[in-house]
Every structure is written in C-alpha cells, then in structure tokens.
C-alpha cells in the first residue's frame, strides 16, 4: 500500500503548469477551475491509489471531469508518483517512457 506521499515527475509538473497557464490566458475562473479539478484528482488518488485499474505500462489513470479533458497518470509504489497530466485529445501515451 502506498503512503500519502505524492511525488511529481518534473515533466508532469510542467504539464500541469502549462495547462493552468493556457486556461489563465482565457479566463482566471477557468484556470482556478482547472486547479480545483487537479486538486480533486490528487485527493481521490491519494484516498485510494489502487482503485483505478493498472494499464500495460504499470500506470493508473484518474480522468478529470468533462469540463477539463485531462487525465492524471500515476504509479503506485511506496508513494504515489504522478507521471503525467495528459490532455485526453493529444499524443496518447506520450509519457510511457518516464
């Protein structure tokens, strides 16, 4: 069972920041909504990291609400490791070598 420690791959952190910045250019309210959706994803994953099924790369995926088309891709070990904050319509599985 993983602890409540959350570790971010550096590229995943950049992806989250880029998404926030993209929304912020269009609407501060949308940027705040994205951050709330990201925070919700993190809370859900930390509450039950093994709830979502494991894929062929050893990762699990938490899908954001429809308003924000992103997926939090993570691995479970001694900690929860965020591998990517992936846009659902762009480059599938671009993160798999991380």
C-alpha positions, 0 to 999 in steps of 0.5 A: 500500500502506498503512503500519502506521499505524492511525488511529481515527475518534473515533466508532469509538473510542467504539464500541469503548469502549462495547462493552468497557464493556457486556461489563465490566458482565457479566463482566471475562473477557468484556470482556478477551475482547472486547479480545483479539478487537479486538486480533486484528482490528487485527493481521490488518488491519494484516498485510494491509489489502487482503485483505478485499474493498472494499464500495460505500462504499470500506470493508473489513470484518474480522468478529470471531469468533462469540463477539463479533458485531462487525465492524471497518470500515476504509479503506485509504489511506496508513494504515489508518483504522478507521471503525467497530466495528459490532455485526453485529445493529444499524443496518447501515451506520450509519457510511457517512457518516464 
